[in-house]
């Protein structure tokens, strides 16, 4: 078994155990500092800005890049983001709208996007790197 396969197997074995154990925790309030950061991040969900004046066309700029975010009170981490935020911006459309995405990859490696909720061919849904 290779090192990568071993790590993947270990991750898959430990993750369900941790999820089960988290359900056994006490019902005490969270640390207030941690709760403040979680609340701040939830409130800051970003909506992608539509740059097209046509109401039936949603056109956005989406940039993949490295950013530093606060993951806990005073704890910062370098992460890959879309438009500098995690999770990436929400893209709002209506049924029948045309969606145009200008994607710029500023990451040090190739990347793909998985389009949750869109009916697109598999080769356009983040399934392959070319």
Z-matrix of the N, CA and C atoms (Angstrom, degrees):
N
C 1 1.460
C 2 1.528 1 107.78
N 3 1.350 2 117.36 1 131.15
C 4 1.456 3 120.36 2 179.80
C 5 1.514 4 110.20 3 -75.62
N 6 1.328 5 114.92 4 164.92
C 7 1.460 6 120.95 5 179.87
C 8 1.526 7 110.90 6 -58.41
N 9 1.355 8 116.80 7 -43.05
C 10 1.465 9 120.82 8 -179.77
C 11 1.521 10 110.98 9 -64.56
N 12 1.338 11 117.17 10 -45.13
C 13 1.463 12 120.10 11 179.02
C 14 1.520 13 111.20 12 -63.59
N 15 1.327 14 116.83 13 -39.06
C 16 1.463 15 121.02 14 178.40
C 17 1.527 16 110.18 15 -62.03
N 18 1.343 17 116.50 16 -46.30
C 19 1.468 18 119.81 17 179.40
C 20 1.521 19 111.29 18 -62.77
N 21 1.325 20 117.23 19 -40.31
C 22 1.467 21 120.42 20 178.49
C 23 1.523 22 110.82 21 -63.94
N 24 1.326 23 116.68 22 -43.72
C 25 1.465 24 120.50 23 179.49
C 26 1.522 25 110.93 24 -64.53
N 27 1.328 26 116.14 25 -41.39
C 28 1.464 27 120.62 26 178.73
C 29 1.526 28 110.39 27 -62.94
N 30 1.331 29 116.80 28 -43.47
C 31 1.462 30 121.12 29 178.74
C 32 1.527 31 110.49 30 -60.89
N 33 1.333 32 116.80 31 -46.00
C 34 1.468 33 121.07 32 -179.03
C 35 1.525 34 112.00 33 -65.49
N 36 1.313 35 117.55 34 -29.81
C 37 1.461 36 120.66 35 179.91
C 38 1.524 37 111.87 36 -79.19
N 39 1.316 38 116.79 37 -37.33
C 40 1.468 39 120.60 38 -174.65
C 41 1.523 40 112.13 39 -82.71
N 42 1.325 41 118.50 40 -35.03
C 43 1.465 42 121.34 41 -175.62
C 44 1.525 43 113.22 42 -56.49
N 45 1.346 44 120.96 43 -50.01
C 46 1.473 45 119.35 44 178.90
C 47 1.531 46 112.37 45 -60.94
N 48 1.327 47 116.84 46 -36.07
C 49 1.460 48 120.40 47 178.68
C 50 1.524 49 110.44 48 -63.11
N 51 1.322 50 116.69 49 -43.83
C 52 1.461 51 120.11 50 179.33
C 53 1.525 52 111.54 51 -65.15
N 54 1.315 53 117.13 52 -37.38
C 55 1.465 54 120.57 53 177.76
C 56 1.524 55 110.15 54 -63.91
N 57 1.325 56 116.71 55 -44.24
C 58 1.467 57 120.17 56 177.97
C 59 1.524 58 111.35 57 -62.99
N 60 1.317 59 116.89 58 -43.16
C 61 1.463 60 120.24 59 -179.61
C 62 1.527 61 112.03 60 -66.16
N 63 1.322 62 117.06 61 -32.28
C 64 1.461 63 118.82 62 179.74
C 65 1.525 64 110.96 63 -64.87
N 66 1.330 65 117.45 64 -28.41
C 67 1.462 66 121.16 65 176.55
C 68 1.515 67 112.64 66 -71.20
N 69 1.316 68 117.45 67 -16.45
C 70 1.466 69 121.76 68 179.84
C 71 1.521 70 112.35 69 -90.78
N 72 1.318 71 117.08 70 -1.56
C 73 1.462 72 119.26 71 -176.79
C 74 1.521 73 110.78 72 -69.74
N 75 1.330 74 114.93 73 161.83
C 76 1.461 75 120.27 74 -179.59
C 77 1.516 76 109.70 75 -73.77
N 78 1.320 77 115.61 76 156.28
C 79 1.458 78 120.61 77 -179.81
C 80 1.518 79 111.59 78 -89.45
N 81 1.306 80 117.50 79 43.60
C 82 1.455 81 120.92 80 177.27
C 83 1.520 82 108.51 81 -86.33
N 84 1.337 83 116.76 82 152.66
C 85 1.458 84 118.87 83 179.02
C 86 1.530 85 110.70 84 -61.07
N 87 1.320 86 115.80 85 150.48
C 88 1.456 87 120.97 86 176.93
C 89 1.518 88 110.16 87 -67.66
N 90 1.301 89 114.55 88 162.22
C 91 1.450 90 120.68 89 171.96
C 92 1.528 91 107.62 90 -57.34
N 93 1.327 92 117.45 91 129.62
C 94 1.471 93 120.51 92 -174.82
C 95 1.518 94 112.19 93 -60.78
N 96 1.335 95 117.43 94 -37.82
C 97 1.465 96 119.75 95 179.91
C 98 1.523 97 110.30 96 -63.59
N 99 1.315 98 116.97 97 -44.56
C 100 1.460 99 120.76 98 178.45
C 101 1.521 100 110.29 99 -63.56
N 102 1.329 101 117.09 100 -43.57
C 103 1.462 102 120.85 101 -179.99
C 104 1.517 103 110.92 102 -61.44
N 105 1.342 104 117.83 103 -39.10
C 106 1.460 105 120.69 104 178.46
C 107 1.524 106 111.18 105 -60.85
N 108 1.330 107 116.81 106 -42.43
C 109 1.461 108 120.08 107 -179.64
C 110 1.517 109 110.54 108 -67.60
N 111 1.322 110 117.59 109 -43.12
C 112 1.464 111 120.75 110 177.98
C 113 1.520 112 109.53 111 -60.28
N 114 1.330 113 117.47 112 -46.10
C 115 1.464 114 121.12 113 -179.87
C 116 1.517 115 110.90 114 -62.50
N 117 1.340 116 116.83 115 -42.13
C 118 1.456 117 120.58 116 -179.71
C 119 1.528 118 110.22 117 -61.68
N 120 1.342 119 117.23 118 -43.24
C 121 1.459 120 120.37 119 -178.87
C 122 1.520 121 111.89 120 -68.28
N 123 1.332 122 118.10 121 -37.51
C 124 1.461 123 121.13 122 179.39
C 125 1.523 124 109.81 123 -67.15
N 126 1.325 125 117.58 124 -41.92
C 127 1.459 126 120.95 125 179.96
C 128 1.521 127 111.94 126 -66.87
N 129 1.319 128 117.57 127 -22.47
C 130 1.451 129 119.64 128 -172.82
C 131 1.531 130 113.27 129 -94.71
N 132 1.342 131 117.40 130 21.16
C 133 1.459 132 118.33 131 175.49
C 134 1.521 133 108.84 132 -55.85
N 135 1.301 134 115.34 133 129.02
C 136 1.457 135 121.04 134 -175.29
C 137 1.529 136 110.00 135 -97.40
N 138 1.314 137 115.89 136 136.03
C 139 1.462 138 121.51 137 174.70
C 140 1.530 139 106.77 138 -96.48
N 141 1.327 140 117.31 139 128.99
C 142 1.462 141 120.87 140 178.87
C 143 1.523 142 109.55 141 -61.96
N 144 1.324 143 116.69 142 135.34
C 145 1.462 144 121.54 143 -177.88
C 146 1.528 145 110.24 144 -81.21
N 147 1.329 146 115.61 145 122.84
C 148 1.461 147 122.29 146 176.97
C 149 1.524 148 107.70 147 -78.39
N 150 1.344 149 117.26 148 119.00
C 151 1.465 150 120.88 149 -176.71
C 152 1.534 151 112.53 150 -100.01
N 153 1.336 152 116.83 151 5.55
C 154 1.460 153 120.80 152 -178.89
C 155 1.526 154 109.43 153 -106.28
N 156 1.347 155 118.49 154 128.43
C 157 1.468 156 120.37 155 -178.68
C 158 1.530 157 114.34 156 -72.18
N 159 1.333 158 117.81 157 -17.64
C 160 1.464 159 120.96 158 179.99
C 161 1.531 160 109.10 159 -70.08
N 162 1.348 161 118.28 160 123.68
C 163 1.468 162 120.35 161 -176.77
C 164 1.532 163 114.10 162 -66.71
N 165 1.338 164 118.97 163 -15.80
C 166 1.469 165 121.40 164 179.98
C 167 1.532 166 112.16 165 -98.36
N 168 1.350 167 116.29 166 1.31
C 169 1.466 168 120.98 167 178.60
C 170 1.524 169 108.50 168 -122.41
N 171 1.321 170 115.99 169 125.02
C 172 1.461 171 121.47 170 174.32
C 173 1.522 172 106.17 171 -106.98
N 174 1.325 173 116.00 172 117.95
C 175 1.462 174 121.65 173 -177.01
C 176 1.522 175 108.34 174 -125.24
N 177 1.328 176 115.83 175 123.78
C 178 1.466 177 119.56 176 -175.92
C 179 1.526 178 110.90 177 -132.65
N 180 1.323 179 114.78 178 159.42
C 181 1.456 180 122.53 179 170.58
C 182 1.518 181 107.29 180 -103.54
N 183 1.312 182 116.76 181 131.14
C 184 1.461 183 121.67 182 -179.99
C 185 1.519 184 108.05 183 -130.86
N 186 1.326 185 115.32 184 124.10
C 187 1.457 186 120.72 185 -176.75
C 188 1.526 187 110.21 186 -121.73
N 189 1.326 188 116.70 187 123.86
C 190 1.466 189 121.14 188 172.98
C 191 1.522 190 106.89 189 -89.43
N 192 1.342 191 116.61 190 127.70
C 193 1.465 192 119.72 191 -178.78
C 194 1.523 193 110.54 192 -157.58
N 195 1.318 194 115.45 193 162.91
C 196 1.458 195 120.78 194 173.67
C 197 1.523 196 108.18 195 -80.83
N 198 1.326 197 116.38 196 138.90
C 199 1.459 198 121.99 197 177.13
C 200 1.515 199 108.56 198 -142.30
N 201 1.310 200 115.91 199 161.16
C 202 1.459 201 121.20 200 173.93
C 203 1.517 202 107.52 201 -104.80
N 204 1.343 203 116.79 202 124.72
C 205 1.460 204 120.36 203 178.27
C 206 1.520 205 109.49 204 -125.39
N 207 1.321 206 115.65 205 156.13
C 208 1.459 207 121.90 206 177.24
C 209 1.528 208 107.96 207 -87.57
N 210 1.338 209 116.69 208 115.10
C 211 1.462 210 120.93 209 -177.40
C 212 1.518 211 112.16 210 -96.82
N 213 1.313 212 117.76 211 -15.35
C 214 1.464 213 124.92 212 174.69
C 215 1.521 214 105.85 213 -158.84
N 216 1.307 215 117.16 214 166.31
C 217 1.461 216 121.39 215 -177.59
C 218 1.529 217 110.29 216 -51.73
N 219 1.337 218 116.44 217 111.40
C 220 1.456 219 121.47 218 177.63
C 221 1.520 220 114.99 219 75.70
N 222 1.335 221 117.82 220 5.78
C 223 1.469 222 121.57 221 -179.98
C 224 1.529 223 108.38 222 -110.97
N 225 1.318 224 115.41 223 118.07
C 226 1.455 225 120.78 224 -176.84
C 227 1.521 226 110.16 225 -113.86
N 228 1.333 227 115.91 226 149.27
C 229 1.460 228 120.84 227 -178.52
C 230 1.526 229 109.61 228 -142.07
N 231 1.345 230 115.85 229 142.97
C 232 1.461 231 121.27 230 173.41
C 233 1.524 232 107.34 231 -82.35
N 234 1.319 233 116.64 232 125.43
C 235 1.462 234 121.45 233 -177.78
C 236 1.526 235 109.67 234 -137.75
N 237 1.323 236 115.55 235 161.66
C 238 1.457 237 121.12 236 172.62
C 239 1.520 238 107.71 237 -85.11
N 240 1.322 239 116.70 238 132.75
C 241 1.460 240 121.67 239 -175.59
C 242 1.527 241 110.40 240 -132.29
N 243 1.320 242 114.91 241 166.38
C 244 1.456 243 122.07 242 166.49
C 245 1.519 244 106.46 243 -110.21
N 246 1.324 245 116.37 244 123.10
C 247 1.466 246 123.15 245 -177.69
C 248 1.525 247 111.89 246 54.66
N 249 1.322 248 116.97 247 29.77
C 250 1.459 249 121.82 248 174.29
C 251 1.507 250 115.55 249 81.03
N 252 1.338 251 118.83 250 7.34
C 253 1.467 252 120.68 251 -177.69
C 254 1.525 253 111.09 252 -129.77
N 255 1.332 254 114.66 253 154.89
C 256 1.470 255 123.48 254 173.85
C 257 1.512 256 106.98 255 -128.43
N 258 1.319 257 121.36 256 124.91
C 259 1.458 258 124.00 257 -6.93
C 260 1.521 259 110.43 258 -67.78
N 261 1.313 260 116.75 259 168.85
C 262 1.462 261 121.06 260 178.87
C 263 1.515 262 111.27 261 -62.70
N 264 1.331 263 116.93 262 171.62
C 265 1.461 264 119.95 263 -176.73
C 266 1.526 265 112.79 264 -65.26
N 267 1.318 266 115.21 265 150.06
C 268 1.463 267 122.37 266 175.85
C 269 1.527 268 107.53 267 -78.07
N 270 1.319 269 116.48 268 132.29
C 271 1.465 270 121.37 269 177.30
C 272 1.521 271 107.16 270 -105.35
N 273 1.337 272 116.61 271 112.72
C 274 1.465 273 121.39 272 -177.42
C 275 1.523 274 110.16 273 -99.95
N 276 1.337 275 115.13 274 126.01
C 277 1.462 276 121.66 275 176.14
C 278 1.517 277 108.94 276 -138.94
N 279 1.310 278 115.44 277 167.74
C 280 1.459 279 122.00 278 173.20
C 281 1.523 280 108.46 279 -111.78
N 282 1.314 281 116.79 280 158.01
C 283 1.464 282 121.02 281 176.75
C 284 1.523 283 108.56 282 -56.41
N 285 1.318 284 115.99 283 131.03
C 286 1.460 285 121.32 284 179.55
C 287 1.518 286 114.28 285 93.64
N 288 1.329 287 118.35 286 -12.29
C 289 1.463 288 120.80 287 178.13
C 290 1.524 289 110.63 288 -68.02
N 291 1.318 290 115.39 289 153.80
C 292 1.459 291 121.75 290 170.32
C 293 1.518 292 107.36 291 -95.35
N 294 1.337 293 116.52 292 132.66
C 295 1.463 294 121.45 293 179.30
C 296 1.520 295 108.98 294 -110.82
N 297 1.331 296 115.52 295 124.52
C 298 1.464 297 122.00 296 175.92
C 299 1.524 298 107.13 297 -118.26
N 300 1.336 299 116.00 298 122.70
C 301 1.464 300 120.86 299 179.98
C 302 1.524 301 108.53 300 -118.87
N 303 1.326 302 115.94 301 121.07
C 304 1.460 303 121.74 302 173.51
C 305 1.524 304 105.97 303 -93.92
N 306 1.334 305 116.11 304 102.82
C 307 1.458 306 121.03 305 -174.43
C 308 1.522 307 110.56 306 -100.73
N 309 1.338 308 115.66 307 129.42
C 310 1.454 309 122.29 308 175.64
C 311 1.515 310 108.46 309 -120.18
N 312 1.316 311 116.58 310 123.82
C 313 1.462 312 121.08 311 178.76
C 314 1.524 313 109.02 312 -98.01
N 315 1.320 314 116.45 313 104.92
C 316 1.459 315 121.94 314 176.02
C 317 1.521 316 111.40 315 -103.75
N 318 1.322 317 116.64 316 21.94
C 319 1.461 318 121.43 317 176.32
C 320 1.530 319 108.98 318 -86.64
N 321 1.330 320 117.12 319 159.95
C 322 1.466 321 119.67 320 -179.97
C 323 1.532 322 113.35 321 -78.94
N 324 1.320 323 117.94 322 10.15
C 325 1.465 324 121.72 323 -178.72
C 326 1.527 325 109.23 324 -151.31
N 327 1.344 326 117.45 325 164.11
C 328 1.470 327 120.05 326 177.79
C 329 1.530 328 110.88 327 -63.13
N 330 1.314 329 116.14 328 154.29
C 331 1.460 330 120.38 329 178.37
C 332 1.520 331 109.73 330 -146.83
N 333 1.316 332 116.06 331 163.97
C 334 1.459 333 122.14 332 175.31
C 335 1.524 334 108.14 333 -134.03
N 336 1.318 335 115.71 334 167.18
C 337 1.466 336 121.43 335 177.63
C 338 1.519 337 107.86 336 -121.66
N 339 1.325 338 116.80 337 132.28
C 340 1.464 339 120.87 338 172.67
C 341 1.527 340 106.89 339 -97.54
N 342 1.314 341 117.12 340 120.86
C 343 1.457 342 122.48 341 -175.75
C 344 1.522 343 109.95 342 -90.74
N 345 1.316 344 116.96 343 90.58
C 346 1.467 345 121.34 344 179.21
C 347 1.525 346 109.96 345 -60.80
N 348 1.316 347 116.23 346 126.13
C 349 1.457 348 120.68 347 173.19
C 350 1.515 349 115.39 348 86.48
N 351 1.325 350 118.97 349 -1.79
C 352 1.462 351 120.19 350 178.95
C 353 1.516 352 109.96 351 -103.74
N 354 1.324 353 115.62 352 140.54
C 355 1.467 354 120.54 353 176.44
C 356 1.523 355 107.75 354 -90.33
N 357 1.313 356 114.91 355 100.89
C 358 1.460 357 121.02 356 -179.95
C 359 1.527 358 108.53 357 -134.06
N 360 1.340 359 116.93 358 156.39
C 361 1.463 360 118.94 359 177.06
C 362 1.530 361 110.75 360 -59.12
N 363 1.326 362 116.68 361 149.57
C 364 1.464 363 121.66 362 -176.46
C 365 1.523 364 112.33 363 -55.09
N 366 1.341 365 117.69 364 -38.29
C 367 1.462 366 119.09 365 -177.85
C 368 1.527 367 112.89 366 -73.74
N 369 1.331 368 117.67 367 -3.82
C 370 1.460 369 121.93 368 176.00
C 371 1.525 370 111.45 369 -112.08
N 372 1.309 371 117.00 370 12.44
C 373 1.464 372 120.85 371 -175.19
C 374 1.526 373 113.06 372 -118.52
N 375 1.310 374 116.57 373 34.80
C 376 1.451 375 119.45 374 175.77
C 377 1.509 376 114.09 375 76.29
N 378 1.337 377 116.98 376 16.65
C 379 1.461 378 118.85 377 -175.59
C 380 1.522 379 113.67 378 -90.19
N 381 1.327 380 117.81 379 -15.31
C 382 1.461 381 119.60 380 -179.42
C 383 1.516 382 110.59 381 -137.06
N 384 1.306 383 115.53 382 151.64
C 385 1.465 384 122.01 383 171.67
C 386 1.512 385 107.42 384 -112.48
N 387 1.318 386 116.38 385 135.77
C 388 1.467 387 117.91 386 177.57
C 389 1.509 388 110.02 387 -123.96
